[in-house]
C-alpha cells in the first residue's frame, strides 16, 4: 500500500446551506457576539455557526444524537455552549469551540422543538414546541433538571423568550392564540393574553424581550403587534399604525430599547420606533426585497446581529439591511436549501454553478459568494429538480437538465436569469456534459437507454445505446464521448459535431458494477471512471493503467476531476472524504485524503485551479479547499 503524506490542503471557505424554512411559519434564527460574531440556525441534520461579516466562514455540527432535522440553534450568552433542538423533540448542549463540539447534555423535551432560548446567566434553557404530554421544558443546561413547568398551552408553542435581566421571566406564544407569561425560577404560569382578552385572534408567531427586559413584544398571523410589561406581564398596548403589515407577521427582533424590526409574509420588513413612555410604536421605514417579489421573497425571520439587521426569506436567502436604503438589501447571502444535484465549473475557473432538488440554479464566484438565477421555479411554485448542469466552452451559457425531461440554455454573459423555455429530451435525463471546444454543443444521457446530442435550443440527434447510461464526458476536442453504464462498461463513441451523429468505437471492461462518473484529462490521453464497487480506474488507449482499481474510498465514489495539466486527479465519495491522487505515471497509491470533508457524503468535486478544489455534498454546502 502506498504512503499517505501529510495533508497540504485546507478548507478556505464553507458556503453553508441556507436556513430551512416552512411556508406559513416563522423561523428562529439567533446571533451571538462570540466566536467572531455568528448567526446560528438549523438546516437539515446540521447546525450552522456562520460568521456575520463574512458568511463564507462557517462551522457546522452534526451528530447521530439528533435523530431528526435541526430546527433551532442558539449560543449561550457566555459563548461556551451551544444548544440545538430538532423535530424529534431532543435538545443537545455542546461545546462551541470550532472542530471540538463535545456533547455536554441531551434532554428530551417533546415531540418537536420549535424554539429555544438561554437564560442570561447561561445556566438554563427554555425549549418549546409540540407534544401530547409535554410541549415545553425549562431546564439546567448541564444536568437537565427542571426549573419549573411551562404549561397552560393547549396547542403547539411556536416561540419563547427569556427575560435578559433579573428577576427572570419567560414569555411564550402558541397556536392556541395565547401569549403566556411565567415567573420564576422555579417557573410557573402567571398570566395569559388571549383572543378573549383582546389579544391575538390568529397565531402569535413570535415573542421577544427587548435588551433591558423592560418590555416584550408579540407579533402574529393577524398582522397585529402587542407590547407587554417585561416584569409583570401586563399587556400595555396594541400597536395600530396606518403602515402596518398587510399579511402575517412572522418574526420580530429588537435593535435597541427604542427600535424593533419585523418580517412578514407580505414580502416586506419594517423598522419601528418604540416610545417607552407611551408604549406605542410607529413605522420608520418599509424594506422591500425585490421590485417584483415572488413567493420565495416572503419574509419568515429576522435577527439583529451586532450592527447588522438581517431577515430570512422563504427561499432561505439572508438579507442584510441598511436603515437608510430600504428599497433593496445591501447584501444577500444565497445558496441551497435542498440537496445539490448538478455541479460544474467554467473553463477559466472563475465561476461554479450548482443546481438542486428545489429547482434552484446558483452561481458561485471564487470569493465564495453565491447568486441565485432569478425566475427559478422552486418547488413551492411547481418547479422540478434540476439534476445536472454544465458550462459551455466559452463560459457564456449554463446548460441544465431537469426532471421535467427538458434541457435549457441560460445566458450568463449579462444578468443571471433562469430561462423558462425548455426543450423536450424525450426521456428522463441521467447525466449531462458540455463540449470542451464547441461552444454550443452538449450531450445528455437518458434512462430510456438513449444518448442525445443538443445544440442551443435544439436536439441534434437521439441515439439508442442498448444500456442504461449513467455518466458522460467529452474529450478535449469533442471528437469522442465516453459513456459509463449501469452494466459496468465504459463505451467510447466518435462524434460528428456538425450533425450530432455518434458511432461506437470501443468498449472498456474492467468495472464490476455500475459506472457512476467519468472524465477525461486535459489532452484526453487518460480517461478516469469510478463504480459502485469503490473502484477508480484510469484508462489509456483502452487499457486499464492502475490494476488495483484504487479501492481506498470506504464507500462508492461519486465524482472525479483532473487538474489542468493532468498531474493530479481528485475523487470523492459517500464516505465523506476527498482523495487527491498525485501519481498518474506509474499509478502507485500516492494520495492525500481530506477526511470528513462533507458530513453525510460528498457528491461532486472539481479542480477550479491547480491549487484550489471545490466540492459539494449531502450537507448542501459548497466548500473551497486551498493548497497550502
N, C-alpha and C positions, 0 to 999 in steps of 0.2 A: 504494500500500500504506500502511496506517495505521501510526501510531507504536506502538512497544512501550516504554512508560515503565519507569523504574526499579522493580524489584520491591519491593512493600511487604508481602509475605507471607514468613514464615519458619517453619521446622519447629519446632513446640512439643514434640511427643512422637513417638517412634517405638516402637511396640509390636512388638518383634521376633517373628519366627516362633520357635516352641519348638524345642528340640533334636530332631533326627530320630533316632528310636530303632528298635531291632530286637528283636523278641521272642526271648528265649533268650540274648541277648548284653548284656554291659555296654557302656557308652558313656563315652568320655573327656570330661571337662569340666574346665576349668582356671580358676584365679584368678590375677590379678596385682594387686599393690597400686598399680601405676602407673595412669595415665590416670583417676585418681579412684577406683580400686578396681573392677575389672571381672571379670565372667565371660566366658569365651571358649568358643565352640562352633561347630559347623557345622550348617547346615540347608539342604538342597537345594544350590544352587550359591552360597550365600552364607556368609561368615564373620561371626559376630556378636560384637561387643565391647560388653557390656551392663553398665551401672552396677549394682553390687550393692545399694546403698542405695535407688536409685530406678530400677527396671528400665525405666521409660518413657523413660529417657535411653539411647539405643542408637545405636551406629555400626555400619555394615556395610561389607563389602568383597567385591567380585566382579570377576572378570576372565576373559577368554577363554582365558588361560593354564591355568586349571583346566578341563579338558575333562569332568570328572566331578563327582559330588556331593562336597562338602567334608565330611570325616569327623572332623577334629580340628583345633583351633586353639590355639596357645599363645604367650604373650608371653615374650620373653627376660627374664631376671632384671634386666637393666639398663633395661628398659622401652622400648628404642629400636626393637626389631624384633619382628615377629610372624611365626610360621611356621604354615602351613596345609597339610594333606595331604588328598588326595582319593582316590576309589575307582578312579582310573586309575593310581595309583602315583606321582603327582607331589607334591613338596613345594615350595611357594613361600615365599620370605622377603621380607617387605615392610615398609615404614615404618609405625610405629604412630601417627604424627600424624594426628588426625581430618581426613578430607577430602583427605589428601595421602598416600595409601597407595602410594608408589612401589615397584615391584618391584625387589628387590636381586639375587635369585638364583632360579634354577629348577633343581631336582635331580630326576632320575628315580631312584626308589628301588626300586620293584617293581610289581606289578600292582594292588595295593590297599593303601593306608596305613590301618592300624587305630589307631595311637597314635604320638605323638612327644613328646619332652621335650628341654629345653635343658640344657646343662652350666651349672654355677653361675657360670662366668665369661662366659657369653653368647657363647662362641666356637664351640661345637659343638652339633650336633643329632643325636640318635638317633631314627630313624624305623623302624617295624616294621610288618609286615603279611603279605601273601600274594604268592606268585610262585614260578614253577618254578626260575628261575635265581638270583634274589635275593629274599630275604624281608625284609632289613633293611639299613640302612646308617647309619654314624656319620660325619659329615662336617663340614667347616668351613662355617659359615653364609654366608660371603662368596664363597668360591672353589668350594665343592662338593667339595674334595679329601677323600679318605677318611682317616679316622683309625683304621685297623684294620678288623677283619672281625667282624661279628655273624653267626656261623654256628652249626652244631651243632643246629639245629632242623630236623625233617623235615616239619613241617606249619605251618600258619598261626600267626604270632606275634600274640598278642592284646594284649599290654601291655608297656610298658618303663618304666624309671625310672632317672634319673641320680643318682648319689650327690651330695648337695649340698655336700660338703666334700672336700678333698684327703685322701688320694690318690683320684683319680677312679675310679669303678666304675660298671658298668651291670648292671642285672638285667632279665631278660625272662621272659615266660611264654607258653606255646604250647599249641595243640591236640594236640601230641604228648605232653602231660602233663608236660612238662619245665619247671622253673624254672631258668634258666641264669644264670651269673654270669661277668662279663667284667672283666678287669683292663686298665688302660691309663692314658693313651694311649701308643702306639697300642693299641687294644683287641684283646684276643684271649681266646678261651674259656678259662676256668679250671676251672669245675666245673658239674655239673648235679645237680639233685634230681628224681628220677623216681618213678614208681609202684613200681619195683623197689627203691628206697631208702627206702621208706615215705613217699613224698611224695603228691602229689595223685593220685587214681585217676579223676577226671573233670577237665574243662577247668579249668586255673587262669586265671581270667578277668582278674585284675588283680594287679599288683605295684607297691608304692610304698615309697620310702625315707622315714624319719622326718626331722624338721628337722635333727638333728645329723649324720645319716648313720651313726650307730652301729648302726642296725638297719634292715632292710626286712621287708616282710610280703607274703604272697601269700594270696589268697582264691580259692575255686573253686566249680564247679558241684557238687562233692561236699559242699558246706556246711562245708568244712574251712578252717582258718586256720593258717598256719605262720609262725613268726618266725625270722629269719636274722641272722647277724652281718654288719654292713654293710661291714666292711673285708675279711674273709676269705671271706665267702660261705657259711660253715658253717651248717647247719640247727641251730637252738637248741631249738626247742620246737614241738610240735603243740598248739595251744590246744584243750583239751577242757573244755567247760563245759556244765552242765545246761541252760542257756538259749541254746544255740547256735541259729542259724537252722535252719528246718525245710525249706528249699529252697536252690537255688543262690544263692551269694553273688556278686554281680555287680561290686562295686566297694568300695574302701576308701580312706579319707583320714585322715591323721594330723592331729589337732587340736593336739597338743603332744607332748613326749617321753613322756608317760605316758598319753595318751588317743588312741584312734582310733575311727573311725565306719565302719560297714559298711552296705551296702544289699543287699537280697535279693529274689528272686522270690517269697518268702513274703509279700510286701506289707508288710514292716516294715523299719525300720532299727534298728541297735543301737549304743549307746555303750559302749565298752570301756575299762577301766582297765588299763594295762600296767605291770608291775613289772620294771624293767631288771635287778634283782638276780636274780630267779628266771626271767626271760624268759617269764613266764606272764601271762595276761590273763583278766579276768572281766567279765561284762556288768553295766554300771551302770544302764542304762535301755533299754527297748524302745519304739520310736516307731511309732505307727500312723497311717496317712494318713487312714483313714476308719473309722467304726464298722461299715460294711458294705462292705468293699473289693471292687472288681471287678477284671477283668483289667487295666484301664488303671492300676491302683494298684500293680502290680508295680514294684519299685524297681530301676532299672538303672544308676544312677550316683550319686556323691557327691563333694563337694569342700568343703574348709574355705576359706572366703572371708573373711579377716580375722577379725572376731569373729562371723561368721555360719557356721552349718553348713547346707549345702544338699544336698538329694537330688533326683534326677531320676526321675519316674515314667515308666512305659512310654507313657503319654499325652503325655509331653513336659513336664508340669507341673513347675515348680521349687518345691520345698517348703522353706521356711525353718523351722528348728527351734530351740526353746529347750530347753536341757537340763533345765530344771525342769518343763516341761509337755509330756511325751512323748505325751499322748493325742491330740493333733492339731497340725498345723503352725501356727505363729504367723502365717504368711503364705504364700499360694500364688500364684505367678505363672502365669497361664494364657494361652491364645491358640490358635494353629493350627499344626499340623504339615503340613497338606496345602493345596492350592490353595483360596483363598477364592472361593466361588461366589455366595452371597447377601449382600446388604448393605442395611441400612435404618436410618433414624433416626426416633425418635419425634417427635411433633408439637411438644413443648416443647423438643426438643434436649437432653434430659437423658441419653439413652442411645442407643448404637448397637448394632445386632445384626448378627451375621455367621454364615454357615454355610459348610461346606467339603466337600471331596470325601470326607472321612473320616466324614461324618455328624454332625459336631460343631456344636452351636448355642452361641453365645457372646454375652454382654452386656458392653459396654464403657461405663464412665462417663466423665465429662469430665476426670477426673484421669489418664486413660489406663490404668485398671485393668480387667482382664478377669475374667469369672466364667463358668465352664462351666455349662451346664444339666446337672444330674445325670440319669443314666439314658440319655444319648445312646448309641445302638447303634453304636459305632465300627466301622471296617472289620474289625478283628480279632474282632469279635463279630457279624459278618454284617450290619453296618449298610450303608445305601445313602447315596450322596451326596445332600446337600440342596442343590438347585440354585438356590433363591431363597427370600427371606424378606421379610416386611413387618410393619408395626406397625399395629394397629387405631387408629381415630381417637381413642379415649380413652386410648391408651397402655397399656391393661390386658392386652393379649394380643399375642403374636407368632404370625404365621402362616408356616408353612413348607411347601414342596412338594419332593418328592424323587424319585429315580429308582426308587422302589418304586411310583411313579404314584399317590401318596396326598398328601392335604393334612392338616395338623394345626394346631390352635389350642393355644398354650401360654400358660397364665395366668402373668403376671409380676407380678401385684399382691402376691404373697406370696413363696414360695420359688421359685427357678429350677429347675423340674422339667420334664424333657422328657416330653411326652405321647406315649406309645407307641401310642395308639389312633388310627390314621389312617383316613381315609375315601377310598375309591377315586375317582379322577378320570375313569377311562375312557380314559386315554391318558398319553403322556409329556409332562410339563409343560415349557414353554419359557420362561415368564415369569409373574410374579405382581405384582398391585397391590392394596393395601388401599384401601378407600374413605376419602375425606377428611372426611366428615361422619357417615356411618352407621358406628357403632362395631362392627358385626358383619359387614359386607359386604366381600367380596374378589372379585377376578376372576383367573382363571388361563387362559392360552392353552396349547393342546396342539399337538404336532407333527402330530397327526392332523387338522389343519385345523379345530379347534373352539375355541370361546370358552365358558368355564364360569364361571358366577357361583355363589358359595358364600356361605352364611351359617352361622355357627358350627356345625360338625359335619354340615352337610347341603349337598347340591347343590341349588341353586335352579333352575338351567336350564343346558342344554347346547345351544349354537347352532352348527351347521356354518357356516363362513365362506367356504369355497371357495379358500383360500390358506393357506400356512403362516405363522402369526403368530409373531413373534419378540420382541415387546415390547408392553407395555400400561400405560396410566395412566388414573386417574380425574381428572375435572375437580374444581374446588374444592367444588362442591355435589353431586357424584356423579350428576348428570343426564346426563353424557356420558362415554364411554370413547373413548380414542384407541388404535388398534392399528396397529403397524408390521409390515409383512410382508416375507417373502423375495422377493416380487415387486416390491419397491421402492416400494410405495404405502403411504400413511397413510390409514386409514379411521376415520371418526368415527361412533359409534353412540349413539343415545339409549338411556337406561337407565330401566327401571321398577324402582325399588329394592324395591318390595313383593313382586313375583313373579319378578324377575330377568329379565324379557323385554327383549331388545335389538333395535334396528332400525337398519339402516344409513341414515345421513342424508347423508354427504358423503365423497367420495374425493379425497385430495390427491395430486397428481402433481408431482414435481419432483426426486425422488431418481432416480438411475440405477443403484442397486444395493441390496442388502439393507438394510432399516431395522433398525438394531441397538439403538437406545434411544430413548425418547420420554418427555416430561414436560410438564406444564402449569405456568404461573406462578401466582402467588398468587390471582388473580381469574379465571383461565382465559381472559384476553384474548389470551394468546400460547400457542402450542404449539411446543415445540422437539423436533427429531428429528435423528438422525445416521445415516449409512450407511457401508457398506463401501467407498465410493469417497472417503472422507475429508471428505465434505460435512456441514456442520451447517446446518440450515435452520430458520428461525423463521417460523411461520405466524400470520396474523391474519385472521379472517373468511374462512378458506380460501385466502388468498393468501400467497405467499412474500414475506417482507419484506427479506431480505438476498439480493440477486440473485446475489452471487458464491458463496454457499454456504460462505463462510469456510473454505476448504480449507488451513488453516495447521497442522494436525497433520501429522506426517510418516508416519503410518500410520492405520489405521482407528480412529475414535473409539469408545469403548466405553460411555460413560455421560455424563449431563449433569444439572445441578441448578441451579434458580433460588434466589436468596436470598429472604428473607421478603417483601420488597416488590417483587420483580421487576425491580430495577435492575441486577442482575448475573446472569450465568449462568456456571457452571464446567463445563468439559468435560475429559475425559481420554481417553487413547489408548494403544495399544500402543507408541507412540514414547517412552514413559516420562515424558511431560510432562503437566502440568495447565495449562490455559489459563483465565484469568478474564477474561470479556468484560464491558465496562462501558458500552457504548453500545447501549442497547436502545430508542432513539428514532429515530435516523437510521440505525442499523445500520452505521456505519463500522467499520473494522477496528481498534478500540481495545481493546487487551488487554494482559495481563501473563502471562508464562509461567513456571511453576515447572519448571525444567529437571531432567530425570533424577530425578523425584520418587520413582519406584519402579523399581529395576532389573528388566528383562525386561518391563515394561509395567504400566500402570495399569488396573485392572478396573472400579473404582467410585469415584465422588466424590459428596459431598453437602455442602451448606451446613448445618451444625448451627446456626449463628447468622450474623449478618451479618459478624462478624469472625473466624469460625472455619470452616475447611473440614476435612473428614475424608475420607481416601481409603484404599483398599486395592489391592493389586496382586499381580502374579505372584511377588513376593518373599515372599508370605504375611504381610506386615506390614500393620498398620493405623497410619497416620500422621496426626497432627493438625497443621494449619497455622494459624497465628495472624497476623492482620493487625497490622502494626507500629504 
